[in-house]
């Protein structure tokens, strides 16, 4: 049986799946769905393997096994909560017992929301406020040979963008006699300016995503050409 190099196998699979994904250009078709299903299946399997071997096994199964082997049942009390959570989650497989899983889901959602809120404050909002203040730091600007007017101009633009963008997401409104709601005129004016900054930001983000996608497509097409040349011995 002839030996098939691993590079040839990986190159052939890359060539095949690239064609399957690019087949979406002619419309949704079974070939594209095959590639998507395989990708989702492999990603789900990988995620399950990571959860089992990096979360459940070292943090739950191994401590539980040590408790059973050593008889230190006092230390095993801490494992009761994750075991109950695991059991409640598995009950979602039964329509009659699915409601019990809401206890674990509520805890996960609450903990996730708290972590997200804390992360948004410490990782986004507070650094943004600090960065906006630093734009008015004349000593730091002098160290970079930036004039006072340029410092004030940059700081004003940054401060205006931050304040107006935050005002755009201000949802407080007063109820009118006819039952409808309307924000204050000043808030609407500030939010309109914030919409301009948000539009510019989204445009820049879209351009970056488009450039990255175009680069990836060029790389894939180039790999197809290289594989075909290598397969047929074309220099």
RAMO-V501677 format. One record per residue. N is the residue number from 1. RES is the residue in one small letter. OMEGA is omega in whole degrees, -180 to 180 (* if undefined). Layout:
N/RES/OMEGA
N/RES/OMEGA
This chain:
1/x/-178
2/x/180
3/x/179
4/x/-179
5/x/179
6/x/179
7/x/179
8/x/-180
9/x/180
10/x/178
11/x/178
12/x/178
13/x/178
14/x/178
15/x/-178
16/x/-177
17/x/175
18/x/177
19/x/180
20/x/180
21/x/-180
22/x/178
23/x/177
24/x/179
25/x/178
26/x/179
27/x/178
28/x/-175
29/x/-178
30/x/-179
31/x/178
32/x/-180
33/x/177
34/x/180
35/x/-180
36/x/180
37/x/178
38/x/179
39/x/179
40/x/180
41/x/179
42/x/179
43/x/179
44/x/178
45/x/178
46/x/179
47/x/179
48/x/179
49/x/178
50/x/-180
51/x/-177
52/x/-172
53/x/-179
54/x/180
55/x/-174
56/x/-176
57/x/-178
58/x/-173
59/x/-179
60/x/-175
61/x/179
62/x/176
63/x/178
64/x/177
65/x/178
66/x/178
67/x/-179
68/x/-179
69/x/-177
70/x/-179
71/x/179
72/x/-175
73/x/177
74/x/177
75/x/-179
76/x/179
77/x/-179
78/x/-179
79/x/-178
80/x/-177
81/x/178
82/x/177
83/x/177
84/x/178
85/x/178
86/x/179
87/x/179
88/x/179
89/x/-180
90/x/179
91/x/177
92/x/177
93/x/179
94/x/179
95/x/-178
96/x/-177
97/x/-176
98/x/-179
99/x/-180
100/x/-179
101/x/180
102/x/179
103/x/179
104/x/-179
105/x/178
106/x/178
107/x/-180
108/x/180
109/x/179
110/x/179
111/x/178
112/x/178
113/x/179
114/x/179
115/x/179
116/x/180
117/x/179
118/x/179
119/x/178
120/x/180
121/x/-175
122/x/-176
123/x/-177
124/x/-171
125/x/-179
126/x/176
127/x/178
128/x/177
129/x/179
130/x/180
131/x/178
132/x/178
133/x/-178
134/x/178
135/x/178
136/x/-179
137/x/-176
138/x/179
139/x/177
140/x/178
141/x/179
142/x/178
143/x/178
144/x/179
145/x/177
146/x/-177
147/x/-180
148/x/-178
149/x/178
150/x/178
151/x/-180
152/x/179
153/x/178
154/x/-180
155/x/180
156/x/179
157/x/180
158/x/180
159/x/179
160/x/179
161/x/-179
162/x/-176
163/x/-178
164/x/177
165/x/177
166/x/179
167/x/179
168/x/-179
169/x/175
170/x/-173
171/x/177
172/x/-179
173/x/177
174/x/-179
175/x/-180
176/x/-179
177/x/-180
178/x/178
179/x/179
180/x/-179
181/x/180
182/x/177
183/x/177
184/x/-178
185/x/179
186/x/179
187/x/178
188/x/180
189/x/179
190/x/180
191/x/178
192/x/176
193/x/178
194/x/178
195/x/178
196/x/179
197/x/180
198/x/178
199/x/178
200/x/-180
201/x/180
202/x/177
203/x/178
204/x/179
205/x/179
206/x/179
207/x/178
208/x/179
209/x/179
210/x/179
211/x/179
212/x/179
213/x/179
214/x/177
215/x/178
216/x/179
217/x/178
218/x/179
219/x/179
220/x/179
221/x/177
222/x/178
223/x/176
224/x/180
225/x/-180
226/x/-180
227/x/180
228/x/178
229/x/-180
230/x/-178
231/x/-177
232/x/177
233/x/180
234/x/-180
235/x/*
